[in-house]
Structure formats: C-alpha cells, structure tokens
C-alpha cells in the first residue's frame, strides 16, 4: 500500500491491544447501563427482583413509599399537617386542631383541603380518622357483584318452535279441564300450581286474536247498571223497559258479585277502584289463586252461605264434565231474584236440529242417500221447509234450547224476553241471563211434594240423567277441544 499524507499513521506510533482493557472506564463515560453480574444464577427466588432490576429498571435498594402516610397527608390529618418547630414560638392550639397555617398577620387560615374535609361532615371525618389510625393497612375494595349470564338470543326457528310447544301445552291442559270433573282438576293444580299459570298464559294469547272478550261486555253492563238507583220501597214506579235499564240487584244497598272460574281476576281488578262508588263487592273464585283477589276453591263447592250473592257469573267457566253441579251451586249461593250471567263459546252448543236427528259427521249414524223417485225414508221437515218452501235457513244456527231447559229445571228463568236474555249477535260467543225465580224440579235443590192429608205420602221418582228422555244432560255442552296439529 502507498502512503497518503495526513491519513497514514507510522508503524511506531501504533500500540498493541491489551486484553481486559476498558475504553469506557478510561473515558469516564458509561456505555452500558448497569446490569446483574454475569455469574449470578436465575432462580425462583430472585426472578422477580431480577426482572424489576434488568427489564423495568427499578432500584432494589430504594426505600418503599408509605401509601398510608401519603393518604394521611392528603386528608389533612394533624400528624402530617404539623409543621416543624424552630423554637421561635409555640404553635397555637387552634392551629393544631384545624390543621391550618399561620399567616404573617397572625390569623389562622385554613387550607382548601381542610375546608373541603370539614364540609363533608362529622361522619366522613370519623371514617377518615379511623383510616389514619389503621396505619399502613390497605382499604379493602368491595368485589364487584357477579352478573348473571345473559340468556342466549333465540333464532327465528327456535322462537317458532318454542311458541309451538307453549301452544301444545295449553291445548293439552285445556282438554284436561273440559274432559274431567272439577275435583280431578282441583287436585291436579294443587299438586302442580305452575300448570295453572301455564294454562292462563296460553289463554291470554288466545284472547288477543278474539274480536271481542265477553269479560268486557260484562264490565260495561256492571258499570252502566251500577249507576242506576233502585226505586224506594212502597213507592210505585215505572217498570224498566229492558234489562239494560234496570238496576243491579242488591241486598242492604250492596250488590255482591261472584265471578266463578275467574282465572286471573280481570273483572275484579277492573272494578277495584269503583267498588266503593258503585257499592259493589266482587268476589273471585278459581282452582288456584294467582292473584290476591282470587280465592282458591272448587266452584262446585263454594265457601259461601246460602243466598249470599246477588249476581253470579260464569264467563267461559263451565269447563268440567260436572258443569251441572256448578249451576246447582250457583242456585244455592244466589239471593232470591238474583241474576246468573253465562257466556260460552257457540261451538259448545249443537245446531238447530231435532233431538233424534242423525249427526252428519258420525259414520255409524249416517243414512244412505236415496235417489228421488225410488222411495225411501222421508226427508227432514226442516230441509223441506228450506229447500221447497223457501224458509230461512237456520239449520246451522246455534241451538241453546237444551241448555235453557236444563237450567229451568233447576230454578232459573230467562230475564225478560227471550230475544233480550239470549244474545247470539257475536260470532264466537253466546251470552245468556237468568234469574233465580222458580222452584227447582230437578237436582239437589229439588224438594219432594208435601204429602196429602189422609193419604199415603207420595213422592215423585227421581229420574236419573240417563232415564230422563234418554238424554244425558252433561253432554248438552260439548267440550271445547282443539284439533291435534
């Protein structure tokens, strides 16, 4: 290589490198931050200290800060707020109590922190002094309350399946109530009270799709007739022209209404605010008591005295196979001239046909169709009247005559004219109104006639339901059973 002036260094001026020389120590500057000694081994005991020293850069020999002392100074306690005494003069006692400082003019001025501390009140001051006396103990922080896990959101398919399950459960319970006596239903709900809530949850869903709820019409009648005053006794007055313009029957100025088979007591809840104004007393009874206004009882055996009720209501409540017992129990608890209101689904009554007419949907009773001109059985007179004479076709109309006849045998008569007492205007329901105004000729309230004088006592033979013209009265109302889907 050739020499370059100003750049080349002579060989004599070069020094050989010695092992273990420290250029940084000679220059007086630290090239690297101090670390742990190379020969120190890492163990489970010193791994935390080595991590804080090497990685976080903390000094292990630094004194720990006392957090409690810092908190005491922040709260303005007397121990930390006391200044040093230089010996010139003693500190006043007022200053020691308030924790303030003495200004140049000798007045005691309170710091902002002390004023804020006193503003909070004695209760907060006591709590803070207790914290200061606790020393270095850390305050315990309350653990946050555990929140319940949110319910998973159902997919549209899962929601649809759940709705089908609820509807199926309702249909099963509905069929059980219609096809069993009330005693078995009462025992069923006694053993499983949640089934009563499940049934009425499904019932409320069915009511939403109805064009009208019969409870609303009964509420309207009670409100309108409850405002009508009764005529004074001994004063002749004009007889009301219709049932709607007549006052409610009362005993001692109060009308007692028994809602039999009330469900969730919708009638009593709606009239609760107006009972005192209209002077009415609503009592509700059902197989279970989901509400405070409901009394748990079998409506075939009510906990009421004879003649204690002025109005008895069966709103879609004649559900058991022993519904005749419900009617006889209503006769017992009703006052003389008391009223019985009934609302039932039209499908429970048969169409207008003769008693011995064949049922069209029954395969065993279906008659053979006979061609014209070849003779055979005579046609039904009702069919001839419609098809030949052109009479109004009422063959599919609702026939309640058998039901009315069964109640008349048990002492109930229609209130007023038949057209007014029986309301068939609704497409789904039939509403009927009766009055307790006759002597029962059948049932448990019927009494044997008194024996004649000089003759042997004669008693009328009590006919069973099967022997009475071959008609079983319990089958007058068909069970309202939904189709299996």
C-alpha positions in Angstrom: 0.0 0.0 0.0 1.2 3.5 -0.6 1.3 6.3 2.0 -1.2 9.1 2.0 -0.2 12.3 3.6 -2.4 13.2 6.6 -4.0 9.8 6.7 -1.3 7.4 7.1 0.0 6.5 10.6 3.5 5.4 11.2 4.1 2.0 12.5 6.0 3.2 15.5 3.0 5.2 16.8 0.7 2.1 16.8 0.1 0.3 20.2 -0.8 -3.2 20.6 -4.3 -4.0 22.1 -4.2 -5.4 25.6 -6.8 -8.0 26.8 -9.2 -6.7 29.5 -8.7 -3.0 28.7 -11.9 -0.9 29.3 -12.1 2.1 27.0 -15.3 3.3 28.6 -13.7 3.4 32.0 -10.7 5.4 30.6 -13.0 8.0 29.0 -15.2 8.2 32.2 -18.5 7.5 30.3 -20.7 4.6 30.8 -21.5 2.8 27.6 -24.0 0.3 29.0 -26.5 0.5 31.9 -25.5 -1.5 35.0 -26.9 -5.0 35.0 -26.7 -8.1 37.1 -23.4 -9.8 37.4 -22.7 -12.4 34.7 -22.0 -15.1 37.3 -25.4 -14.6 39.2 -27.7 -17.5 38.6 -31.5 -17.1 38.0 -33.7 -19.0 40.5 -37.3 -19.0 41.5 -36.5 -16.7 44.5 -34.7 -13.9 42.6 -36.5 -14.0 39.3 -39.0 -11.2 40.3 -36.2 -9.0 41.6 -34.0 -9.6 38.5 -36.9 -8.8 36.2 -37.6 -5.5 38.0 -34.0 -4.6 38.0 -32.9 -5.5 34.5 -36.1 -5.1 32.5 -38.1 -2.4 34.4 -35.0 -0.5 35.6 -36.1 -0.3 39.2 -33.6 0.3 42.0 -34.0 -2.6 44.5 -32.3 -0.5 47.3 -34.8 2.4 47.0 -37.0 2.8 50.2 -40.7 1.8 49.8 -43.1 4.7 49.9 -45.7 4.6 52.6 -49.0 4.9 50.9 -50.9 5.3 54.2 -48.8 8.3 55.1 -49.4 9.9 51.7 -53.2 9.3 52.2 -53.0 11.0 55.6 -51.2 14.0 54.2 -53.9 14.2 51.5 -56.7 14.1 54.1 -55.1 16.8 56.1 -54.7 14.9 59.4 -53.0 16.5 62.4 -50.0 14.2 62.4 -48.8 15.1 58.8 -50.0 18.7 58.8 -47.9 19.6 61.9 -45.0 21.9 60.8 -41.6 21.8 62.3 -41.0 23.8 65.4 -38.0 26.1 65.0 -38.1 27.2 68.7 -39.1 30.8 68.0 -42.6 30.4 69.4 -45.1 27.7 70.2 -47.9 26.8 67.7 -51.4 27.8 68.9 -53.8 25.0 69.9 -56.4 26.2 67.4 -53.9 25.8 64.6 -53.2 22.2 65.7 -56.9 21.3 65.7 -57.8 22.9 62.4 -54.6 21.8 60.6 -54.2 25.3 59.0 -51.2 27.6 58.7 -50.4 31.0 60.4 -50.1 33.9 58.1 -47.9 36.9 58.6 -50.6 38.9 60.3 -51.2 36.1 62.8 -54.5 34.9 61.5 -55.3 31.3 61.2 -56.1 30.4 57.6 -57.5 27.0 56.7 -56.2 25.3 53.7 -58.6 24.3 50.9 -58.2 20.7 51.6 -59.1 21.2 55.3 -62.2 23.2 54.3 -63.3 20.5 51.9 -62.7 17.9 54.7 -64.8 19.8 57.2 -67.6 20.3 54.6 -68.2 16.6 54.3 -69.4 16.4 57.9 -68.6 14.6 61.1 -69.4 11.2 59.7 -66.8 11.4 56.9 -64.2 12.9 59.4 -64.7 9.9 61.8 -64.2 7.5 58.9 -61.0 9.2 57.8 -59.6 9.3 61.3 -60.2 5.6 61.6 -58.3 5.1 58.3 -55.4 7.2 59.6 -55.2 5.2 62.9 -55.2 1.9 60.9 -51.7 2.7 59.8 -50.4 1.1 56.7 -53.4 -1.2 56.2 -54.8 -1.0 52.7 -58.6 -0.4 52.4 -60.5 -3.4 51.2 -62.1 -2.8 47.9 -65.6 -4.5 47.6 -65.6 -7.1 44.9 -68.0 -6.3 42.1 -71.3 -8.2 42.1 -71.4 -11.1 39.8 -73.7 -10.5 36.9 -75.9 -13.3 35.7 -75.1 -14.5 32.3 -77.4 -13.1 29.6 -79.8 -15.5 28.1 -78.9 -16.5 24.7 -80.9 -14.9 22.0 -83.2 -17.4 20.2 -83.0 -17.8 16.5 -86.3 -17.4 14.5 -86.5 -21.1 14.2 -86.0 -21.7 17.9 -88.6 -19.0 18.7 -91.2 -20.6 16.4 -90.6 -24.0 18.0 -90.9 -22.5 21.5 -94.3 -21.0 20.5 -95.5 -24.3 19.2 -94.5 -26.0 22.5 -96.4 -23.4 24.6 -99.5 -23.7 22.4 -99.3 -27.5 22.6 -99.1 -27.3 26.4 -102.1 -25.1 26.5 -104.2 -27.4 24.3 -103.3 -30.4 26.5 -104.3 -28.6 29.7 -107.5 -27.2 28.0 -108.6 -30.7 27.0 -107.9 -32.0 30.5 -110.2 -29.3 32.1 -113.0 -30.0 29.7 -113.0 -33.8 29.8 -112.5 -34.3 33.6 -114.6 -33.4 36.6 -113.7 -30.4 38.6 -112.4 -32.4 41.6 -109.7 -34.0 39.5 -108.7 -30.6 38.0 -108.6 -29.1 41.5 -106.2 -31.9 42.7 -104.1 -31.5 39.6 -103.5 -27.8 40.2 -102.9 -28.5 43.9 -100.0 -30.8 43.0 -98.6 -28.6 40.2 -99.6 -25.0 40.7 -97.3 -23.9 37.8 -99.7 -25.6 35.4 -102.4 -23.1 36.2 -100.1 -20.2 35.2 -99.1 -22.1 32.0 -102.8 -22.6 31.0 -103.7 -18.9 31.5 -100.6 -17.8 29.7 -101.8 -19.7 26.7 -105.4 -18.5 27.3 -104.2 -14.8 27.2 -102.6 -15.5 23.8 -105.9 -16.8 22.5 -107.8 -13.8 23.8 -105.6 -11.5 21.8 -106.9 -12.9 18.5 -110.6 -12.8 19.5 -112.7 -10.0 18.0 -114.3 -9.4 21.5 -113.7 -10.6 25.0 -117.0 -11.4 26.9 -115.5 -10.0 30.1 -115.5 -6.5 28.5 -119.3 -6.7 27.9 -120.0 -7.8 31.4 -117.9 -4.9 32.7 -119.9 -2.5 30.6 -123.2 -3.9 32.0 -122.0 -3.6 35.6 -120.8 0.0 35.2 -124.0 1.1 33.4 -126.5 -0.7 35.6 -124.5 0.2 38.8 -125.2 3.9 38.3 -129.0 3.3 38.2 -130.7 3.9 41.5 -133.2 1.5 42.9 -136.7 2.8 43.5 -137.7 3.3 47.1 -139.8 0.6 48.7 -143.5 1.3 48.8 -143.3 3.9 46.0 -144.8 2.7 42.8 -142.6 3.3 39.9 -142.4 2.6 36.2 -141.2 -0.9 35.4 -137.9 -0.8 33.4 -138.5 -1.4 29.8 -135.4 -3.5 29.3 -132.8 -5.4 31.3 -130.1 -2.9 30.4 -132.1 0.0 32.1 -132.8 -2.0 35.3 -130.6 -1.5 38.4 -128.4 -4.3 39.7 -130.0 -6.5 42.4 -128.8 -5.5 45.8 -129.1 -6.7 49.4 -128.8 -4.0 52.0 -127.8 -1.5 49.4 -124.7 -3.5 48.2 -124.5 -5.7 45.1 -122.3 -8.8 45.8 -120.9 -10.3 42.5 -119.3 -13.8 42.4 -117.0 -14.3 39.5 -116.9 -18.1 39.3 -114.0 -19.5 37.4 -112.4 -16.1 37.2 -108.9 -17.0 36.0 -106.6 -14.1 36.7 -109.5 -12.0 38.2 -109.7 -9.5 35.3 -113.2 -8.5 36.3 -112.3 -7.8 40.0 -109.1 -5.9 39.0 -111.0 -3.6 36.6 -113.7 -2.8 39.2 -111.5 -2.5 42.2 -111.3 1.3 42.0 -115.0 1.8 41.6 -116.4 -0.6 44.2 -116.9 2.0 46.8 -118.6 4.4 44.4 -121.0 1.9 42.9 -121.4 0.0 46.2 -120.5 -3.4 44.8 -118.4 -6.2 46.2 -116.7 -8.5 43.7 -115.6 -12.0 44.9 -113.5 -14.2 42.6 -113.1 -18.0 42.8 -111.0 -20.4 40.8 -108.9 -23.7 41.1 -105.8 -21.7 42.0 -105.1 -18.3 43.5 -102.6 -16.4 41.1 -103.8 -13.1 42.5 -104.6 -11.7 45.9 -108.2 -11.1 44.9 -108.8 -14.8 44.0 -110.0 -17.3 46.5 -108.9 -20.9 45.8 -111.9 -23.2 45.6 -113.8 -25.7 43.5 -116.8 -23.8 42.1 -118.9 -26.9 42.6 -118.4 -26.4 46.4 -118.1 -22.7 47.2 -117.2 -21.4 50.7 -120.3 -19.1 50.7 -123.5 -19.1 52.7 -126.9 -19.7 51.2 -128.3 -16.6 49.4 -125.1 -14.5 50.0 -124.7 -13.4 46.3 -126.7 -11.1 44.1 -125.0 -11.8 40.7 -123.2 -15.0 39.7 -121.1 -15.0 36.6 -119.9 -18.0 34.5 -117.6 -16.4 31.9 -116.2 -19.4 29.9 -116.1 -21.3 33.2 -118.5 -24.3 32.6 -115.5 -26.4 31.8 -115.8 -29.6 33.8 -117.9 -32.7 33.0 -119.9 -31.9 36.1 -120.9 -28.4 35.0 -124.4 -29.1 36.2 -123.0 -29.1 39.7 -121.7 -25.6 39.1 -125.3 -24.4 38.2 -126.8 -26.0 41.2 -124.2 -24.4 43.5 -124.9 -21.0 41.9 -128.6 -21.5 42.7 -127.7 -22.2 46.4 -125.5 -19.1 46.9 -127.7 -16.7 44.9 -130.2 -14.5 46.7 -133.9 -14.8 45.6 -134.3 -12.9 42.4 -130.6 -12.8 42.0 -129.1 -13.0 38.4 -127.0 -15.6 36.7 -124.9 -14.4 33.7 -123.4 -17.0 31.4 -121.0 -16.6 28.4 -120.0 -19.6 26.4 -118.5 -20.4 23.0 -121.0 -21.2 20.3 -119.3 -24.4 19.2 -120.2 -26.0 22.5 -123.9 -25.9 21.6 -125.3 -28.1 18.8 -127.0 -26.8 15.7 -130.8 -26.4 15.4 -131.9 -30.0 14.8 -134.4 -32.5 16.2 -133.4 -34.4 19.3 -133.2 -37.7 17.3 -131.7 -36.2 14.1 -128.7 -38.1 12.8 -125.3 -36.5 13.3 -123.8 -35.7 9.9 -120.2 -36.3 10.9 -120.9 -39.7 12.6 -120.2 -42.6 10.4 -122.4 -45.1 12.3 -125.5 -42.9 12.2 -125.1 -41.7 8.6 -128.1 -42.5 6.5 -127.9 -43.8 3.0 -128.6 -41.3 0.3 -131.8 -42.3 -1.6 -132.4 -41.2 -5.1 -135.5 -39.3 -5.9 -138.4 -41.3 -7.4 -137.4 -44.6 -5.8 -139.0 -44.1 -2.4 -137.2 -44.5 0.9 -137.1 -42.6 4.1 -138.9 -39.3 4.3 -136.8 -36.1 4.2 -136.3 -34.0 7.2 -139.1 -31.4 7.6 -136.6 -28.6 8.2 -134.8 -29.5 5.0 -138.1 -29.4 3.1 -139.1 -26.1 4.6 -135.9 -24.5 3.4 -135.5 -26.2 0.0 -139.2 -26.3 -1.0 -141.0 -23.5 0.8 -138.0 -21.1 0.8 -137.9 -20.6 4.5 -134.9 -19.0 6.2 -132.1 -21.5 6.6 -131.3 -21.7 10.4 -130.1 -25.3 10.3 -126.6 -24.3 11.2 -127.6 -21.7 13.8 -126.7 -22.2 17.5 -129.4 -24.1 19.5 -129.3 -23.3 23.2 -132.8 -24.7 23.9 -131.5 -27.8 25.7 -129.2 -25.7 27.9 -132.0 -23.3 28.8 -134.3 -26.2 29.6 -131.7 -27.8 31.9 -131.4 -24.5 33.8 -135.1 -24.0 34.1 -135.5 -27.4 35.8 -133.0 -26.1 38.4 -135.0 -22.9 39.2 -133.6 -20.4 36.7 -135.8 -18.5 34.3 -134.8 -16.2 31.5 -134.5 -12.5 32.5 -137.1 -10.7 30.4 -137.9 -11.6 26.8 -136.1 -14.5 25.2 -134.6 -12.3 22.4 -133.1 -10.0 25.0 -132.0 -12.6 27.6 -130.2 -14.7 24.9 -127.6 -12.7 22.8 -126.5 -14.5 19.7 -125.1 -11.5 17.9 -121.5 -12.3 18.5 -119.8 -14.7 16.1 -118.0 -16.7 18.7 -119.9 -16.4 22.0 -123.4 -16.8 23.4 -124.4 -14.6 26.3 -127.5 -15.5 28.5 -129.0 -14.0 31.6 -131.2 -15.9 34.0 -133.0 -15.0 37.3 -133.4 -17.2 40.3 -137.2 -17.2 40.3 -138.6 -20.7 40.3 -138.7 -23.8 42.3 -136.3 -26.5 41.1 -137.9 -29.7 39.8 -134.6 -31.5 39.3 -131.2 -31.5 41.0 -130.1 -31.4 44.6 -132.3 -28.3 45.4 -135.5 -30.1 44.3 -137.8 -31.0 47.1 -140.4 -33.7 47.3 -144.0 -32.5 47.4 -145.8 -32.5 50.7 -148.0 -35.5 51.4 -151.8 -35.0 51.1 -154.0 -35.1 54.2 -155.5 -38.6 54.8 -153.4 -40.2 52.1 -150.2 -42.1 52.0 -147.2 -39.9 51.3 -146.5 -39.8 47.6 -143.1 -39.0 46.2 -142.1 -38.4 42.7 -139.5 -40.8 41.5 -136.2 -39.1 40.9 -135.1 -39.8 37.3 -131.5 -40.3 36.6 -129.9 -38.4 33.7 -130.0 -41.5 31.5 -133.7 -42.2 32.2 -134.8 -38.6 31.5 -136.0 -39.0 27.9 -132.8 -40.8 27.1 -130.8 -37.6 27.3 -127.6 -37.2 29.4 -127.6 -33.5 30.5 -123.9 -33.4 31.0 -123.5 -33.8 27.2 -125.6 -30.8 26.4 -122.4 -28.7 26.4 -119.7 -30.3 24.2 -116.1 -30.0 25.3 -114.1 -27.2 23.6 -111.2 -29.3 22.4 -108.6 -28.0 19.9 -107.6 -30.1 16.9 -104.4 -32.0 17.2 -101.8 -30.5 14.9 
